[in-house]
Amino acid sequence: MYIFKSGNDYIAIDAGNDADNIQQQLNKLGIDKAKIRAIFLTHADQDHVGAVSLFANAKVYVSQHEKPLIDGTIKRTYSRSINADYTLVQDKQIVSVNSITVECIATPGHTPGSISLVLESGEAFVGDLAMSGFPRLSGPGPFVLGDDPEVMKTSWQLLLDEGARQIYPSHGKPFDAGVFSQY
């Protein structure tokens, strides 16, 4: 879960899974969960959506292609329905929340409806499209599990074409987007 200050409020990328732990971390940072006004879900895996109900004041954004997973109409062992109102984002859409503008880009591969979020600064938040650490222990690069590895490669190239310079995976440390070039 990544959190950004946006005016007097905050936005989050993914909601994590452990609501108690997230609440503890927010308390340590002095962030009132009611001040998180928007959450962008990179995909509908349980570890990304499980604690979304903690943020009752947040508008939830999710890919139109993940809607069946969010609604629970497709059964996957790691997904479940979430109780939240949400807004569907198209395959490429600009969303502004107070002072932060996010480009939501469809980047399938890990799941068919995965999205990545690219800020004007070139920072790209890619969910599980890439990793830098567990379970990928050999350094930054592609995630070892996905619905379609070839589609993932196309998504990595799309991020480079959209100006991504720094990759922020959901699991592991940030890394230079140039790593994608070797794949």
C-alpha positions as CSV (number, residue, x, y, z in Angstrom):
1,M,0.0,0.0,0.0
2,Y,1.3,3.4,-1.0
3,I,-0.1,6.6,0.4
4,F,0.2,10.2,-0.9
5,K,-0.8,13.5,0.5
6,S,-3.2,15.3,-1.8
7,G,-4.0,18.8,-0.4
8,N,-5.4,18.2,3.1
9,D,-6.4,14.6,2.2
10,Y,-4.6,11.4,1.0
11,I,-4.9,8.9,-1.8
12,A,-3.8,5.3,-1.6
13,I,-2.7,2.7,-4.1
14,D,-4.1,-0.7,-3.1
15,A,-5.7,-1.3,0.2
16,G,-3.7,-4.2,1.6
17,N,-5.2,-7.1,3.4
18,D,-4.5,-6.8,7.2
19,A,-6.8,-4.0,8.4
20,D,-5.4,-4.0,12.0
21,N,-1.8,-3.7,10.8
22,I,-2.7,-0.9,8.3
23,Q,-4.5,1.0,11.1
24,Q,-1.4,0.7,13.3
25,Q,0.8,2.0,10.6
26,L,-1.5,4.9,9.9
27,N,-1.5,5.7,13.6
28,K,2.3,5.7,13.6
29,L,2.3,8.1,10.6
30,G,-0.4,10.3,12.2
31,I,-2.8,9.8,9.3
32,D,-6.5,9.6,10.0
33,K,-8.0,6.9,7.8
34,A,-11.0,9.2,7.2
35,K,-8.6,11.5,5.3
36,I,-7.9,8.9,2.7
37,R,-10.3,10.0,0.0
38,A,-9.3,7.8,-2.9
39,I,-8.0,4.3,-3.3
40,F,-6.7,2.9,-6.7
41,L,-6.8,-0.9,-6.8
42,T,-4.1,-2.3,-9.2
43,H,-6.0,-5.6,-9.3
44,A,-8.4,-7.7,-7.3
45,D,-6.1,-10.1,-5.5
46,Q,-7.0,-10.5,-1.8
47,D,-3.7,-8.9,-0.6
48,H,-4.6,-5.7,-2.5
49,V,-8.3,-5.4,-1.7
50,G,-8.9,-7.2,1.6
51,A,-8.8,-4.1,3.8
52,V,-10.6,-1.7,1.5
53,S,-13.6,-1.6,3.9
54,L,-11.4,0.1,6.4
55,F,-11.6,3.3,4.3
56,A,-15.3,4.2,4.4
57,N,-14.7,7.7,3.1
58,A,-12.6,6.7,0.1
59,K,-13.7,6.6,-3.5
60,V,-12.4,3.3,-4.9
61,Y,-11.1,3.1,-8.4
62,V,-10.7,-0.2,-10.2
63,S,-10.2,-1.4,-13.8
64,Q,-13.4,-2.1,-15.7
65,H,-11.9,-5.5,-16.5
66,E,-11.5,-6.4,-12.8
67,K,-15.2,-5.7,-12.1
68,P,-16.2,-9.4,-12.3
69,L,-13.6,-10.2,-9.6
70,I,-14.6,-7.3,-7.4
71,D,-18.3,-8.3,-7.7
72,G,-17.4,-11.9,-6.9
73,T,-18.9,-13.3,-10.1
74,I,-15.7,-15.1,-11.1
75,K,-14.3,-17.4,-8.4
76,R,-10.6,-17.2,-7.7
77,T,-9.0,-18.6,-4.6
78,Y,-7.3,-15.3,-3.7
79,S,-10.2,-12.9,-4.5
80,R,-13.4,-12.1,-2.7
81,S,-16.1,-9.5,-2.9
82,I,-15.5,-6.1,-1.3
83,N,-18.1,-4.0,0.3
84,A,-17.4,-0.6,-1.2
85,D,-18.7,1.7,-3.9
86,Y,-16.3,1.9,-6.7
87,T,-15.6,3.7,-10.0
88,L,-14.5,1.8,-13.0
89,V,-11.5,3.2,-14.9
90,Q,-11.1,2.7,-18.6
91,D,-8.0,1.2,-20.3
92,K,-6.3,4.6,-20.3
93,Q,-7.7,7.4,-18.1
94,I,-6.5,10.4,-16.3
95,V,-7.9,10.9,-12.8
96,S,-7.1,14.0,-10.6
97,V,-7.6,13.9,-6.9
98,N,-6.9,17.4,-5.4
99,S,-3.3,18.1,-6.3
100,I,-2.3,14.7,-7.7
101,T,-3.0,13.6,-11.3
102,V,-2.7,9.9,-12.0
103,E,-2.7,8.2,-15.3
104,C,-4.4,4.8,-15.0
105,I,-3.2,2.5,-17.7
106,A,-4.4,-1.1,-18.5
107,T,-1.3,-3.3,-17.9
108,P,-2.7,-6.9,-18.1
109,G,-0.5,-9.9,-17.6
110,H,-0.6,-10.6,-13.9
111,T,-4.4,-10.5,-14.1
112,P,-6.4,-9.6,-17.2
113,G,-7.6,-6.4,-15.6
114,S,-4.4,-5.2,-13.9
115,I,-3.8,-1.4,-14.1
116,S,-0.7,0.6,-13.4
117,L,-0.7,4.2,-12.2
118,V,1.8,6.6,-13.6
119,L,2.4,10.0,-12.0
120,E,3.6,13.1,-14.0
121,S,7.0,12.5,-12.3
122,G,7.4,9.2,-14.2
123,E,6.9,7.1,-11.0
124,A,4.8,4.0,-11.9
125,F,2.9,1.9,-9.4
126,V,2.5,-1.5,-11.0
127,G,0.9,-3.7,-8.5
128,D,2.1,-7.3,-9.2
129,L,3.2,-6.6,-12.8
130,A,6.8,-6.6,-11.4
131,M,8.6,-7.3,-8.2
132,S,11.9,-6.6,-6.4
133,G,12.1,-9.1,-3.6
134,F,10.0,-11.9,-2.3
135,P,8.8,-14.0,-4.0
136,R,11.2,-12.8,-6.7
137,L,14.5,-13.1,-4.9
138,S,16.9,-12.6,-7.8
139,G,16.4,-8.8,-8.0
140,P,14.0,-6.5,-9.8
141,G,12.0,-7.7,-12.7
142,P,8.9,-9.5,-13.8
143,F,6.7,-11.3,-11.4
144,V,7.1,-15.0,-11.5
145,L,3.3,-15.7,-11.7
146,G,0.8,-14.2,-14.1
147,D,-2.1,-15.0,-16.3
148,D,0.0,-14.4,-19.5
149,P,3.8,-13.7,-19.4
150,E,3.8,-12.5,-23.1
151,V,1.0,-10.0,-22.3
152,M,3.1,-8.8,-19.3
153,K,6.0,-8.0,-21.7
154,T,3.7,-5.8,-23.8
155,S,2.6,-4.1,-20.6
156,W,6.2,-3.4,-19.5
157,Q,6.9,-1.8,-22.9
158,L,3.7,0.3,-22.6
159,L,4.9,1.7,-19.3
160,L,8.3,2.6,-20.9
161,D,6.4,4.2,-23.8
162,E,4.3,6.2,-21.3
163,G,7.3,7.7,-19.7
164,A,7.7,5.4,-16.6
165,R,11.2,6.0,-15.1
166,Q,10.9,4.5,-11.6
167,I,8.9,1.3,-10.9
168,Y,7.1,0.9,-7.5
169,P,6.0,-2.8,-7.2
170,S,3.6,-3.9,-4.5
171,H,6.1,-6.4,-3.3
172,G,9.7,-5.2,-2.9
173,K,11.7,-2.1,-3.4
174,P,11.4,0.5,-6.2
175,F,13.7,0.1,-9.2
176,D,14.7,1.8,-12.4
177,A,12.2,1.2,-15.3
178,G,15.2,0.4,-17.6
179,V,15.2,-3.1,-16.0
180,F,12.2,-3.9,-18.2
181,S,14.3,-3.4,-21.4
182,Q,16.2,-6.6,-20.7
183,Y,13.0,-8.7,-20.8
